[in-house]
Amino acid sequence: MRYAAVVDVMPKEGIADPQGQTIEKALPALGYGGVAEIRVGKRIELQLEAAGPDEARERVLEMCERLLANPVIEVYEVTIR
């Protein structure tokens, strides 16, 4: 069966986020005050074949650990549809 998976990856708390810091500094210059603690991550969407949703989730979790995320500095969340 074919499943859709979504992986949301974000820097761990306490890890420097230069993209988030740049955006946070630029927004007030564009007239958007009162915005703080901006974090920038990535979203990965993929389709995969699996016998069931549990197998699909396990395969995607393995992909995250091996390639899609850096578990040392990032956290991730997997959604299977």
C-alpha positions as CSV (number, residue, x, y, z in Angstrom):
1,M,0.0,0.0,0.0
2,R,1.2,3.5,-0.7
3,Y,1.5,6.0,2.2
4,A,2.3,9.7,2.3
5,A,4.7,10.8,5.0
6,V,5.5,14.3,6.3
7,V,8.6,14.9,8.3
8,D,9.0,18.3,10.1
9,V,12.5,19.0,11.3
10,M,13.6,21.7,13.7
11,P,16.8,22.7,15.5
12,K,16.9,21.4,19.0
13,E,16.3,24.0,21.8
14,G,19.6,25.7,22.6
15,I,21.1,25.1,19.2
16,A,22.0,28.2,17.2
17,D,19.6,29.1,14.5
18,P,21.2,31.7,12.2
19,Q,18.3,31.8,9.7
20,G,15.8,32.4,12.5
21,Q,18.0,35.1,14.0
22,T,18.4,36.8,10.6
23,I,14.6,36.8,10.1
24,E,14.0,38.0,13.7
25,K,16.3,41.0,13.1
26,A,14.8,41.9,9.7
27,L,11.1,41.8,10.6
28,P,11.1,45.0,12.6
29,A,12.7,46.9,9.7
30,L,9.7,45.8,7.6
31,G,7.3,47.0,10.2
32,Y,6.6,43.7,12.0
33,G,7.4,44.4,15.7
34,G,6.7,42.2,18.6
35,V,7.9,39.0,16.9
36,A,10.4,36.9,18.8
37,E,11.9,33.4,19.1
38,I,11.8,32.6,15.4
39,R,13.1,29.1,14.5
40,V,13.6,27.9,10.9
41,G,13.2,24.3,10.1
42,K,12.4,22.1,7.1
43,R,9.4,20.0,5.9
44,I,10.0,16.9,3.9
45,E,7.1,15.2,2.1
46,L,7.4,11.7,0.5
47,Q,5.4,8.7,-0.7
48,L,6.4,5.2,0.2
49,E,5.2,1.6,-0.2
50,A,4.6,-0.3,3.0
51,A,2.5,-3.2,4.3
52,G,0.8,-0.9,6.8
53,P,1.0,2.5,8.6
54,D,3.2,1.1,11.4
55,E,5.8,-0.2,8.9
56,A,5.6,3.1,7.0
57,R,6.3,5.0,10.2
58,E,9.2,2.7,11.1
59,R,10.8,3.1,7.7
60,V,10.5,6.9,7.8
61,L,11.9,7.1,11.3
62,E,14.9,5.1,10.1
63,M,15.3,7.5,7.1
64,C,15.3,10.4,9.6
65,E,18.0,8.9,11.8
66,R,20.2,8.0,8.8
67,L,19.7,11.0,6.4
68,L,16.7,13.3,6.7
69,A,17.6,14.8,10.0
70,N,20.7,15.2,12.2
71,P,19.6,13.8,15.5
72,V,22.5,15.5,17.3
73,I,21.2,19.0,16.6
74,E,17.7,18.5,15.3
75,V,14.3,17.1,16.4
76,Y,11.8,15.7,14.0
77,E,8.1,14.7,13.9
78,V,6.7,12.1,11.4
79,T,3.1,12.1,10.2
80,I,1.8,9.2,8.1
81,R,-1.3,9.6,6.0
